[in-house]
Amino acid sequence: MRPVYLIILLLFLAIQANGQGFSIIDGKAIKLYQEAEELILSRKYEQAVEKYKLAIQREGTFLEAYQKAGQAYLTMGKLEEAEKIALLGKAKLTGKNATPRHVADYGWFFTNLYLTQGKFTEAYRQFKEVDPLFEENFRRTSYYRDMSLKIDFLAKELEKSKSILKEKLIHPLNEYQLQYFPVLTADGEQILFTKRDGTGNFDKEDIYTAFVKGDTAWTNPQSIASTINSVYNEGTCTVTADGNILIYTSCDAPDSNGSCDLYVAYKVNGAWQRPTNMGSKVNSRYWESQPSLSADGRILFFSSNRKGGFGGNDIWYSVRQLDGSWTEAKNLGQPVNTPKDEIAPFMFFNNELLFFASNGHLGFGGMDIFLSRVEEGEFKEPENLGLPINDQLDQVALFITAQKDYAYYSERFQEDSGRDRSFIYRFPFPKEIYLGENLTVTEGKVINAKTGEPVSATLSLVSLTNDSTLYQFQSDGKTGDFLMLYPDKAISGLYVEKKGFLPKIYNVERDNIKNVKDLQVALTPVASGEEFVFENVFFDFDKYELKSESLTSLKRLNKFLLENPNVNILISGHTDNIGSLEYNNTLSLQRAKSVQAYLVESGLHPGRVMVEGKGSSQPMVPNTTPENQALNRRITIRIL
């Protein structure tokens, strides 16, 4: 539950600003009241309540004593007692006691009480009822302005409240004292969460996992790996879409930079390797926790209270480089971060939606869940997810499946014994909240074309429009399996690369590899005489000038030649059967020379890059359809 005492402090200040003077003249009752006020300043709320009650016993119409007793109860989180004693005082608002000031004071109290109870309709009505009675000096305070903004916010949100049906995950999940921060792999087949047996000093956090079994059941949870969990605390983790990169929080470990640091582990040949501290570029001597990886594992978001931020806790990010290192963490900045707290980021699988918890944006209670959409590389003004996803309590973390069907979260409460308990829940995610285009899945294996053995290769999905890497995945070295998840966007290329092998290049749209579950990528070892189709090199009809969309493939070919300095190549141009033989031979040669010119201008020795024009003499497929003719208009690369 959010820290109620902070709100009550505002209540005290607000009411004091709303005027002084008492509704009674009994000196002894007023003295008891003043003694209670002194106890409030020392945060001795129980003793203060008793003083207020003694004042009420002396004078039953002491309106201020009823109200302040209600505020003290509210500060202690005793909402029923607060409402009960305040209602007794409100009943005394009759006759000469029903002054505008007293009616306004009680209206302000009940507005805040109803907000704390989550009775938002009652809070809205109460505020509107007494708003005309507030004095002008009070209207100029930040307390009034903040409340007025919240009431206007409630008016809009109450009209669009959604309907959700939450369900607690069934046995064998939710069998521990505490389980929280759930995340799932992209296929929804595996859940990971933080498990703790209690809140004592010896009840440490560990990362546990379970797998889907049948339609609704789960396997028994187990420790994720002996290489991950230790005698220290491990929790609040994130995993890539394919489940091969894990980043988690560990606190007070010997190699920690601060109280809590982020650690990274990689799954190699089906087994988690020993994790490593992410180092000083990501971690600091302050608190780092609650990581969230983009689907391909290239961008890490996390929460930290380090210096250089906007408030207490901010959201920061770091980018993984090609060599596996991480860049210096940067503050995500406005409009996401505020002077208050932003925590628990979750980047949705399409890399276009960032969910996070905050008490710095306009909301219903302490921490609400917000959504910031990424447009043209910029984070937009956050949107509150609304009722009933958010309410008067703290909403800290939310995870939405790649299929956009369910949202998972954890909820914490106190048992009758006073012990903390938490469970993992899920609910169907409201369709009114737009989560972007449907996601495309491509699954398969990368193998050695000569031996059939699995290959650990890098698969890069690249926008051919601006040569930007949208997603990057890795195939498993033990099985060759890979899983790619990406939005259904036009004009993209897939590049499968491994040092010592010829690259395999696809045009995602033309080669129809979207939503394919058995794509077999056969990589050919570098050897004299081997050849591959140089996809995604584009020319206008009857032209030989390279189009800008060709840049990605050209850069990749240049990189391949730099990595293999002893390799020389023959670039062959091919056409369809439209046009004369002589014309097609000339056009195909000119196109090959355009590729050659790019490589030479990039610094390669001209002697490494030969060219030829084959015209229409070697079609890949019969020139019987426009689609086939398009396939025959190509560039091929042969190793000399």
C-alpha positions in Angstrom: 0.0 0.0 0.0 1.2 3.5 -0.7 2.6 5.6 2.2 -0.5 7.2 3.5 1.3 9.4 5.9 2.6 11.6 3.1 -0.9 12.4 2.0 -2.0 13.1 5.5 0.9 15.5 5.9 -0.6 17.4 3.0 -4.0 17.2 4.7 -2.6 18.9 7.8 -1.0 21.6 5.8 -4.0 22.2 3.6 -6.5 22.4 6.5 -4.2 24.7 8.4 -4.1 27.0 5.4 -7.8 27.0 5.2 -8.3 29.1 8.3 -8.0 28.9 12.1 -10.3 29.3 15.0 -12.5 26.7 16.9 -16.1 25.6 16.8 -16.2 25.6 20.7 -15.1 27.8 23.5 -14.3 25.1 26.2 -10.7 25.9 27.3 -10.0 22.5 28.7 -11.1 20.7 25.5 -9.1 23.1 23.4 -6.0 22.4 25.6 -6.4 18.6 25.1 -6.7 19.3 21.3 -3.5 21.4 21.4 -1.7 18.6 23.3 -2.8 16.2 20.6 -1.4 18.5 17.9 2.0 18.4 19.7 1.9 14.6 19.6 1.1 14.7 15.9 4.2 16.7 15.2 6.2 14.0 17.0 4.4 11.3 15.0 2.8 9.8 18.1 -0.5 9.2 16.4 -2.0 6.7 18.8 -1.5 9.0 21.8 -2.8 11.9 19.8 -6.0 10.1 18.9 -6.6 9.5 22.6 -6.2 13.2 23.3 -8.6 14.1 20.5 -11.1 11.7 22.0 -10.8 13.2 25.4 -11.4 16.6 23.9 -14.6 15.2 22.2 -15.7 13.7 25.5 -15.6 17.2 27.1 -17.3 18.8 24.2 -19.3 16.7 21.8 -19.6 19.3 19.1 -15.8 19.9 18.8 -15.7 19.6 15.0 -11.9 20.1 14.6 -11.1 17.2 17.1 -13.3 14.7 15.1 -11.6 15.8 11.9 -8.0 15.6 13.2 -8.7 12.2 14.9 -9.8 11.0 11.5 -6.6 12.3 9.9 -4.5 10.6 12.5 -6.3 7.3 11.9 -5.8 7.8 8.1 -2.1 8.4 8.7 -1.9 5.1 10.5 -3.7 3.3 7.6 -6.8 2.6 9.8 -9.3 3.6 7.2 -12.4 2.3 8.8 -11.7 4.0 12.1 -10.9 7.2 10.2 -14.2 7.2 8.4 -16.2 6.3 11.4 -15.0 9.1 13.7 -15.1 11.7 10.8 -18.7 10.8 10.1 -19.5 11.4 13.7 -18.0 14.8 13.4 -19.7 15.5 10.0 -23.1 14.7 11.7 -22.5 17.7 14.0 -22.3 20.1 10.9 -25.7 21.6 11.7 -27.0 25.0 12.6 -24.4 27.6 13.6 -21.6 24.9 13.2 -22.3 24.5 9.5 -20.0 27.3 8.5 -18.5 27.3 5.0 -15.1 26.8 6.5 -16.0 23.7 8.5 -18.0 22.2 5.6 -15.0 22.8 3.3 -12.6 21.3 5.8 -14.7 18.1 6.1 -15.2 18.0 2.4 -11.4 18.2 1.8 -10.9 15.4 4.4 -13.5 13.0 2.8 -12.2 13.7 -0.7 -8.8 12.5 0.4 -10.2 9.6 2.4 -12.3 8.3 -0.5 -9.3 8.6 -2.8 -7.3 6.5 -0.3 -10.1 3.9 -0.2 -10.4 3.8 -3.9 -13.9 5.2 -3.9 -13.2 7.5 -6.8 -16.8 8.3 -7.7 -17.5 9.4 -4.1 -14.3 11.4 -4.0 -15.2 13.2 -7.3 -18.7 14.1 -6.0 -17.4 15.2 -2.6 -14.9 17.6 -4.1 -17.4 19.1 -6.5 -19.8 19.6 -3.7 -17.5 21.7 -1.5 -15.2 23.2 -4.2 -17.1 26.5 -4.2 -16.5 26.9 -0.5 -12.7 26.9 -0.5 -11.1 30.3 0.3 -9.1 32.1 -2.4 -5.9 31.8 -0.5 -6.3 28.0 -0.3 -7.0 27.8 -4.1 -3.6 29.3 -4.8 -1.8 26.5 -2.9 -0.2 23.5 -4.7 -2.3 21.2 -2.6 -5.5 22.6 -4.1 -4.1 22.7 -7.7 -2.9 19.1 -7.5 -6.2 17.9 -6.2 -8.1 19.9 -8.9 -6.0 18.2 -11.6 -6.7 14.8 -10.1 -10.4 15.4 -9.9 -10.5 16.5 -13.6 -8.4 13.3 -14.4 -10.9 11.2 -12.5 -13.8 12.7 -14.4 -12.4 11.4 -17.7 -11.1 8.1 -16.4 -14.4 7.1 -14.6 -16.2 7.4 -18.0 -13.8 4.9 -19.7 -13.2 2.4 -16.9 -12.5 -1.0 -18.4 -13.6 -4.5 -17.3 -11.0 -7.1 -16.5 -11.2 -10.5 -14.9 -8.1 -11.4 -12.9 -7.2 -15.0 -12.1 -4.6 -16.3 -9.7 -2.3 -18.8 -11.4 -3.1 -22.3 -10.1 -1.0 -25.0 -8.6 1.8 -25.8 -8.8 2.5 -22.1 -9.1 1.8 -19.7 -6.2 2.9 -22.3 -3.6 5.7 -20.1 -2.0 5.3 -17.4 0.6 6.3 -14.8 -1.9 6.5 -14.9 -5.7 6.6 -11.7 -7.8 7.9 -10.0 -11.0 6.8 -12.6 -13.5 8.1 -12.6 -17.1 7.5 -15.0 -19.9 9.4 -16.1 -23.0 8.0 -14.9 -26.4 6.3 -18.2 -27.1 4.5 -18.2 -23.7 5.9 -21.6 -22.9 8.1 -20.6 -20.0 7.5 -18.3 -17.0 10.3 -16.9 -14.7 9.7 -15.2 -11.4 11.4 -14.2 -8.2 10.7 -16.6 -5.3 11.2 -15.9 -1.6 10.2 -17.9 1.4 9.7 -14.9 3.7 10.9 -11.4 4.6 13.5 -12.5 7.2 17.2 -11.9 6.9 17.8 -15.5 5.9 14.9 -15.7 3.4 16.9 -14.9 0.2 15.5 -14.3 -3.3 16.0 -16.8 -6.1 14.9 -17.0 -9.7 12.5 -19.9 -10.4 11.0 -21.1 -13.6 8.2 -23.3 -14.9 7.0 -24.5 -18.3 3.6 -24.9 -19.8 2.2 -28.4 -19.6 -1.0 -28.9 -21.6 -3.5 -26.2 -22.2 -3.6 -24.6 -18.7 -1.2 -26.5 -16.4 2.4 -25.7 -15.5 5.3 -27.9 -14.5 6.6 -27.7 -10.9 8.7 -24.6 -10.5 12.4 -25.1 -10.1 15.6 -23.1 -9.7 16.5 -21.6 -13.0 20.1 -22.9 -12.7 22.7 -23.6 -10.1 25.0 -21.3 -12.0 22.5 -18.4 -11.5 21.1 -18.8 -7.9 23.6 -18.5 -5.1 23.7 -17.8 -1.4 23.0 -14.2 -2.2 19.8 -12.6 -3.5 18.9 -13.0 -7.2 15.6 -11.7 -8.6 13.7 -9.3 -10.8 14.9 -10.8 -14.1 14.3 -10.3 -17.8 14.9 -12.6 -20.7 15.2 -12.2 -24.5 12.4 -13.5 -26.7 14.3 -16.7 -27.5 15.2 -17.2 -23.8 19.0 -17.2 -24.4 20.0 -14.0 -22.6 19.1 -13.4 -18.9 19.7 -10.2 -16.9 18.8 -10.1 -13.3 19.3 -8.2 -10.0 21.7 -9.5 -7.3 22.2 -7.7 -4.0 25.2 -7.6 -1.7 27.3 -10.0 -3.8 31.1 -9.8 -3.3 31.7 -8.3 -6.8 28.9 -5.8 -6.4 29.5 -2.1 -7.2 26.7 -1.0 -4.8 23.8 -2.4 -2.8 22.1 -4.1 -5.9 23.7 -4.6 -9.3 22.6 -6.1 -12.6 24.2 -9.3 -13.8 24.0 -11.0 -17.3 24.1 -14.7 -18.2 24.1 -16.3 -21.6 22.6 -19.7 -22.5 25.1 -21.7 -24.6 24.3 -25.1 -26.0 21.2 -25.3 -23.9 22.9 -24.5 -20.6 23.2 -21.2 -18.6 26.8 -20.1 -18.3 28.1 -18.5 -15.1 26.8 -14.9 -14.9 29.0 -11.8 -14.8 28.5 -8.4 -13.2 27.5 -6.0 -16.0 30.3 -3.6 -15.0 30.7 0.1 -14.2 29.1 1.2 -17.5 25.8 -0.2 -16.3 26.1 -0.5 -12.6 27.1 2.2 -10.0 27.5 2.4 -6.3 23.8 3.1 -6.1 20.8 0.8 -6.6 20.2 -0.8 -10.0 17.3 -3.2 -10.4 14.2 -4.2 -12.3 15.8 -4.8 -15.8 13.9 -5.2 -19.0 15.5 -6.3 -22.3 14.2 -5.6 -25.7 13.0 -8.8 -27.5 16.3 -9.2 -29.3 18.4 -8.3 -26.3 20.1 -5.3 -27.8 18.6 -2.6 -25.4 18.5 -2.9 -21.6 16.1 -0.7 -19.6 16.4 -0.6 -15.8 15.6 1.5 -12.7 18.3 3.3 -10.6 18.5 6.0 -8.0 22.0 7.0 -9.1 23.1 10.6 -9.5 22.4 12.5 -12.7 18.7 11.7 -12.8 15.5 13.6 -12.5 14.2 12.3 -9.2 14.5 9.5 -6.6 14.4 6.5 -9.1 14.6 7.0 -12.8 14.6 4.7 -15.8 18.0 4.3 -17.5 19.1 2.3 -20.6 22.2 0.7 -22.1 22.8 -0.8 -25.6 24.6 -4.0 -26.4 27.4 -3.7 -28.9 28.4 -6.2 -31.6 31.3 -7.5 -29.4 28.8 -8.2 -26.5 29.8 -5.2 -24.4 27.3 -2.6 -23.1 27.4 1.1 -23.6 27.5 3.7 -20.8 24.1 3.8 -19.2 22.0 6.9 -20.1 19.0 8.5 -18.4 15.9 8.0 -20.5 14.9 11.6 -19.8 11.6 13.3 -20.2 8.8 12.8 -20.7 9.1 9.4 -19.0 11.2 10.4 -16.0 9.9 13.0 -13.4 11.2 14.5 -10.2 9.5 11.6 -8.4 9.9 7.9 -8.9 9.8 5.8 -12.1 10.5 2.1 -11.7 9.9 -1.4 -13.2 10.2 -0.7 -17.0 8.9 -3.3 -19.4 9.7 -2.9 -23.2 7.0 -4.8 -25.1 8.2 -7.3 -27.8 7.7 -4.9 -30.7 10.3 -2.4 -29.2 7.6 0.4 -29.6 5.9 0.4 -26.2 7.5 1.1 -22.8 5.4 0.3 -19.7 6.6 1.5 -16.3 5.4 2.4 -12.9 5.4 6.0 -11.6 4.1 8.3 -8.9 5.3 11.3 -10.8 2.6 11.4 -13.5 -1.1 12.0 -12.9 -2.7 8.9 -11.5 -5.0 7.3 -9.0 -2.8 6.5 -6.1 0.8 5.9 -5.2 2.4 4.1 -8.2 0.4 3.6 -11.4 1.3 1.7 -14.6 1.9 4.0 -17.6 2.6 3.4 -21.3 4.9 5.6 -23.4 4.8 4.9 -27.2 8.0 5.2 -29.3 7.5 7.1 -32.5 10.4 7.9 -34.8 12.8 7.1 -32.0 11.2 9.4 -29.5 9.3 8.4 -26.3 5.9 10.1 -26.2 3.9 11.5 -23.3 3.0 8.6 -21.0 -0.6 7.3 -20.9 -2.2 6.1 -17.7 -3.5 2.5 -18.2 -6.7 3.5 -16.4 -9.2 1.7 -14.1 -9.2 -1.0 -13.0 -5.6 -1.9 -14.0 -4.6 1.0 -11.8 -6.3 1.9 -8.5 -5.6 3.5 -5.1 -2.9 0.9 -4.3 0.7 0.6 -5.7 0.8 -1.0 -9.1 4.5 -1.8 -9.6 5.0 -4.1 -12.6 3.2 -5.5 -15.6 4.2 -8.1 -18.2 2.2 -8.5 -21.4 2.7 -11.6 -23.6 3.9 -11.4 -27.1 0.5 -12.7 -28.3 -1.1 -9.7 -26.6 -3.6 -11.9 -24.9 -2.7 -11.8 -21.2 -1.0 -9.4 -18.7 0.8 -10.9 -15.8 1.5 -9.2 -12.5 2.0 -9.9 -8.8 -0.1 -8.6 -5.8 1.2 -8.3 -2.2 -0.9 -8.3 0.9 -0.7 -9.1 4.7 -2.1 -12.3 6.1 -4.0 -12.3 9.4 -0.8 -13.4 11.1 0.8 -10.2 9.9 3.2 -12.0 7.5 3.6 -10.6 3.9 2.3 -12.8 1.1 2.2 -12.3 -2.6 0.7 -14.2 -5.6 1.0 -14.1 -9.4 -2.1 -13.2 -11.3 -3.0 -12.6 -14.9 -5.9 -11.0 -16.8 -6.9 -10.7 -20.5 -5.3 -7.5 -21.6 -8.0 -4.9 -22.7 -8.2 -4.6 -26.5 -9.0 -0.8 -26.0 -5.3 -0.3 -25.3 -3.5 -0.5 -28.7 -0.4 -2.5 -28.6 0.7 -2.0 -32.2 0.8 -4.2 -35.2 0.7 -8.0 -34.8 4.0 -9.6 -34.3 5.6 -11.9 -36.8 7.4 -15.1 -35.7 10.1 -16.9 -37.7 11.5 -20.1 -36.3 13.9 -22.7 -37.6 17.4 -24.0 -37.6 20.8 -22.9 -38.8 23.0 -25.8 -40.0 26.2 -26.4 -41.8 25.3 -27.0 -45.4 28.1 -29.6 -45.8 27.7 -31.6 -42.6 24.2 -30.9 -41.3 25.6 -29.9 -37.9 24.0 -27.0 -36.0 25.6 -23.6 -36.3 25.6 -20.7 -33.8 25.0 -17.8 -36.1 23.8 -14.2 -35.8 20.4 -13.4 -37.5 19.9 -9.7 -38.1 16.6 -8.2 -39.2 17.4 -4.9 -41.0 15.2 -2.2 -42.4 16.3 -1.8 -46.0 14.8 1.7 -46.1 17.3 3.3 -43.7 19.9 0.5 -43.0 18.9 0.2 -39.3 19.1 -3.1 -37.5 15.6 -3.7 -36.1 16.3 -6.9 -34.3 19.2 -9.3 -33.8 19.0 -12.9 -32.6 21.3 -15.8 -32.1 20.8 -19.5 -33.1 21.6 -22.1 -30.5 25.0 -23.7 -31.0 23.8 -27.1 -29.6 20.6 -27.4 -31.7 20.8 -24.7 -34.3 17.3 -23.5 -33.2 16.3 -19.9 -33.4 13.2 -17.9 -32.8 12.7 -14.3 -34.1 9.9 -12.1 -33.1 9.3 -8.8 -34.9 6.5 -6.4 -36.1 5.0 -7.0 -39.5 6.8 -4.2 -41.3 7.5 -3.8 -45.0 10.9 -3.9 -46.8 13.2 -5.7 -44.5 16.0 -8.1 -45.0 17.3 -11.0 -42.9 21.0 -11.6 -42.7 22.3 -14.9 -41.3 26.1 -14.6 -40.6 28.8 -16.7 -39.1 32.5 -16.2 -39.5 34.0 -18.8 -41.8 30.7 -19.2 -43.7 29.1 -17.5 -46.6 26.3 -15.2 -45.5 22.7 -16.2 -46.2 20.5 -13.3 -47.2 16.7 -13.2 -47.4 14.2 -10.6 -48.5 11.5 -11.1 -45.8 8.6 -10.2 -47.9 9.6 -11.7 -51.3 11.0 -14.9 -49.7 7.8 -15.4 -47.6 9.5 -16.2 -44.4 7.0 -14.5 -42.1 5.3 -16.8 -39.6 7.4 -19.7 -40.8 8.1 -22.3 -38.1 10.6 -24.6 -39.9 12.9 -22.3 -41.9 16.1 -24.2 -42.5 19.1 -22.0 -43.1 22.0 -23.8 -44.5 25.3 -21.9 -44.3 28.1 -22.9 -46.6 31.7 -22.9 -45.3 33.9 -20.5 -47.2 35.7 -22.4 -50.0 36.8 -21.8 -53.5 34.0 -22.3 -56.0 31.1 -21.8 -53.5 28.4 -19.2 -54.5 25.5 -17.4 -52.9 22.7 -15.1 -54.2 23.4 -11.5 -53.1 19.9 -10.5 -52.1 18.5 -7.1 -51.4 20.6 -5.3 -54.1 18.1 -3.1 -56.0 18.2 -1.3 -59.4 15.4 0.6 -61.2 14.0 -1.0 -64.3 16.6 -0.9 -67.1 19.1 0.9 -64.9 22.4 -0.1 -63.3 22.7 2.6 -60.6 22.4 1.1 -57.1 19.3 2.2 -55.1 19.7 3.4 -51.5 17.9 0.2 -50.3 21.0 -1.8 -51.4 23.2 -0.2 -48.8 22.6 -2.8 -46.1 23.7 -5.8 -48.3 26.7 -3.8 -49.7 27.9 -3.1 -46.2 27.5 -6.8 -45.2 29.5 -7.9 -48.3 32.3 -5.5 -47.5 32.3 -6.7 -43.8 32.5 -10.3 -45.1 35.6 -9.5 -47.3 37.3 -7.7 -44.5 36.8 -10.6 -42.1 38.2 -13.0 -44.8 41.2 -11.1 -46.2 42.4 -14.1 -48.3 39.1 -14.4 -50.1 38.6 -13.0 -53.6 35.2 -12.9 -55.3 33.5 -12.9 -58.7 30.4 -10.7 -58.9 28.0 -11.9 -61.6 25.1 -9.9 -62.9 22.0 -11.7 -64.1 18.8 -10.6 -65.9 15.5 -12.1 -66.9 14.7 -12.9 -70.6 13.1 -9.5 -71.5 15.3 -7.8 -74.1 18.0 -8.9 -76.5 20.8 -11.2 -75.4 23.4 -8.5 -76.1 21.5 -5.8 -74.2 21.0 -8.1 -71.2 24.7 -9.1 -71.2 25.7 -5.4 -71.1 23.1 -4.4 -68.5 24.1 -7.3 -66.2 27.8 -6.5 -66.4 27.1 -2.8 -65.6 25.2 -3.8 -62.5 28.0 -6.1 -61.4 30.4 -3.2 -61.9 28.2 -1.0 -59.7 28.7 -3.4 -56.8 32.4 -3.6 -57.6 32.7 0.2 -57.6 31.1 0.4 -54.1 33.5 -2.1 -52.7 36.6 -0.5 -54.2 35.5 2.9 -53.0 35.1 1.4 -49.5 38.8 0.5 -49.5 39.0 -3.0 -51.0 41.8 -3.7 -53.5 40.4 -3.9 -57.0 42.2 -7.2 -57.6 40.0 -8.9 -55.0 36.7 -8.1 -56.8 36.2 -9.5 -60.3 33.0 -9.0 -62.4 31.1 -10.6 -65.2 27.7 -10.2 -66.9 25.8 -13.4 -67.5 22.6 -11.7 -69.0 19.7 -14.2 -69.1 21.9 -17.3 -69.7 21.6 -18.8 -66.2 18.0 -18.4 -64.9 17.3 -19.7 -61.4 13.7 -20.6 -62.4 11.8 -20.6 -65.7 10.9 -17.0 -66.9 7.3 -18.0 -67.0 5.8 -15.5 -64.5 6.6 -11.9 -63.4 7.5 -13.4 -60.0 10.0 -15.8 -61.5 11.5 -13.1 -63.7 12.1 -11.0 -60.6 14.0 -13.9 -59.0 16.2 -14.2 -62.1 17.2 -10.5 -61.9 19.9 -10.9 -59.4 23.5 -10.6 -58.3 25.5 -13.7 -57.3 28.9 -13.9 -55.5 31.3 -16.7 -56.2 34.5 -17.4 -54.1 37.5 -17.6 -56.3 
